[in-house]
Amino acid sequence: MRTPRFALALTLALATAALPVLSTADAAPADKISVAATPTDQLRAADMGTRIINGERTTVKENPSVIAGMRVGGGGPQGQSCTASVVGKRKILTAAHCMVDTTGAKSYLYGDDDLNTPGDETFRTAVASFKAHPQYSGSGGWRTGNDVAVVTTVDDIPVPESQWAKVAGSGDSALTKPGKSGISLGYGKTSASGGSGELRKTTLPVNDPAGCQVFDIRVNGDLMVCTGYNDGRTADCSGDSGGPFIVDGVIVGVSSWGSSACDRYSIMARLTNAMGDWARAEIGGTQPGDGKFGIALSPSSGKADPGKHVSTSLTTTAGDQGPEKLELSASALPAGTTATFQPSSTVDSGQVAKLTMQTSASTQAGTYKVTVTAKGVSGSKTAEFTLTVGDGGTGDGPRPSASPNSGIVPPGGYANATITVTGGTGPIRLSGAGLSYSPTFSPQTINPGGTSRMTVMGPYQRGNHKVTITATDSTGKAGTTEYTLTVR
């Protein structure tokens, strides 16, 4: 039986896309899950595996907002612990776990491309205070998300306002759609035995979170961005935590957690949502713009019974070129639902529009992600509204499905699949039967429309084995689907 590969958070080193792609034999097997561990720089070298890979060297001159996070007892050169971004005169953006989950007095060092050669820096400052996101659950909270913090320094940081990092908000949700790609920066590890302290960068694709459930904790797409590759050909690693993930010149996430061997996906705390809005409010002042207008929804979620309506306010802000006409629209609405903008679907940037979503009596209960789009001459921006109809389920009972619906493993091997459940009422519990060892689900209880990661262990008897997956909702109604496991 193969042993699960251990995983941990990214206090993580950057891997380079310039290295050759790993062979199939070297790639992280899809039938294994990685177990999450503490996301700090305290990871021992012996835990790191042998395939941590280097990133491309870069400089502070090329990336003037990047800054090194230090702490007494930190594992990197000179006590380097995390990576961060300068976002104001005395403001720094990093991961909450860099501040909450570690001990030792913390400070920041600016201007050094290689921390292994002390004295090259241009500036050091201590931490005056910090604020972790209010929903970060304390030490180990990176497992559930909200892994972002804003730090206030004792001294002014010598970075001009024009070079402060731009931070995404809820109006920038299009920047973290699957298919986009971005740059990750960090001072983290580049080899199993160390090699940290050099500023490096790498390019990582944004993935659909449903395909990134290879860990023993769920990748929550509402609060996290799954980047990189499942074979870890390029990835963040220990020491990169808190570093920026930049798409189109904007920080859309901060490095949060991933595999202990740095050989699978890199998970970022997502800022293209209310988390980014919170960070921007804590930073204060005026965020550097991209020259375009901005939009935001308040509230960004709501509930309506079938035949009823729910409303939200769409606030628009003018860009550097002043007011412009914006065309407003809403898409991905559930069947039978209409969207109305008041006073009109055409507004000038800087104005506020009321969006009302009217469901019909036949609209099915469920949770839907509605995309609100504003288009102007300078481009377009999107924001996401979570619409819950009824109790979020249906009276028809839950309907589970498995993707993929089959797997091939050696005797005692592991296979994974994503279980999606539509319909049903209230919390839905998953169970499985048909094998000597019951499948495990992470999480085991989900809501209608939710997903869970199923892990099955192959028996030592070769052949085809049928696994029956059952979803049971709060009313006792149940639905099943089958998964075929082939042992060779």
C-alpha positions, 0 to 999 in steps of 0.5 A: 500500500502506498503511503500518502504524500505529506503536504503543508502550507506554503511558507512555500520556494518557487519552481521554474517553468524553465526546467524540463517537465517531469516524466509520468513516473516522476509526476505526483500520482493522481491516485494519491492525496497530500496531507496538509501540515503547518504552513510556516517556515519551520518545515524541516529539510528532511520533510521537503522531499527531493524534487523542490525545483528552482524559480527564475531569479528576479530583482526588487528593481523589477518588482519594487513592491516585494518585501521580505518577512523576517522573524526571530527564529525564522528558518531562512537566511537572516531569519527570513520567514515569509514574503509580502507586498508593500501596499502603502506608506506603512502598510504591508499585505501578507498571509495571516498565518505568517503573523498568527501561526508563528512565534518570534518578533517580526520585522521586514527587510526591503531592497535585497535580491539575495538574503544570503549576503547580509548588508545588501538591503536598503531598509529594515523596519519593525512591526507596529501592529497587524490585523488578520482577516476577522474570519481567520480562525486562529492558528491553523486557520489557513485550512479553511481560508481567509488567510490574509493580513495587513501589517502596519510598520513602525517606519515609512517604507521607501517605496514611492506611491506609484510603485505600491502593489495594486490589490484586487477586490470583489469587482475583479473576479474575472482575474481569477477565472480558470484559464488566466495565469499569473506571476508568483514571487517569493524568497522561499526554498529552492532545494530540499536542503535549503537554498532559500533567500533568493528572490524568484518568480514563476508563472502559474495557471489558474485552475478550476478548484473542482480539479484541485481536490488532491489534498486532505482538506478542501480547496474552497474556490470561494476563498482560495485560488488553485494555481500551478500543476498537479505534477508540481513542475513549478510551484511555491514552497516554504518561505514564499507564504504571503507572497503575491500572486499577480494577474494583469498587474494586480495582486489577486491572491497571497501564497497560502498552502500546498504540498509538503514536497512542493510538487503539486498545486499552490493554493493562494488566499483569494482577494477577488472577493470580499476578502480583497475589499476588507484588505483594501479597507484596512490598507486605507487611502486610495488604491493605485488603479489600473486606469479603468473603472471599478465595481462592487456589490453590496451585499454580495450574496442573498436569498429568495424563495421561489417566486420572490426577489432579492436586491443588491447595490452595484457601486461603480467608481470612475477610472483615471480618465473620468466618468464613462458610460457603463452597460450593465448585465447579469448572467448565469441566472437560474432558470425562470429568473430575471435581472433588472437594473434601476434606474437603468442598465446604463449608468455613468461610472461613479453612480450606483445601480440597484440590481433586483433578481426576480425568481419564478415559482418554478425556479429550482431551489439551489445555490447559484453564482450570478456574474454581474458585468459592466462594460465601458470604453476602457474595458469590462469588470465583473463581480459575483453574487451568490444567489440562494433560492429556497433552502438551497436544495430541491424536494426531488432528493439528492443526485450525486455524480462522480468525476471521473466515474472510474479509476485504475490502481495497483493492489492497495493503491489509492484513487480519487474522484470529485463527488458533486451533489445536485438537488436535495434539502439541507445538509447532505451526508455521503457514504460509500459501499462495495469495498473492504475499506469504505471510501473517505469523503472530504468533507463528508457532509456538503450542501446541495450543489457542493462537492467533496473529494472521495478517496478509495483504497483498492483491494489486493484482489485484481479485477473490477470493483463497483463502489456505490456512493450514496447521498442522504439529505436532511429529510432522509431522501437518498440518491446513488451513483456508481464508481468503478475501481479497476485493480491491476 
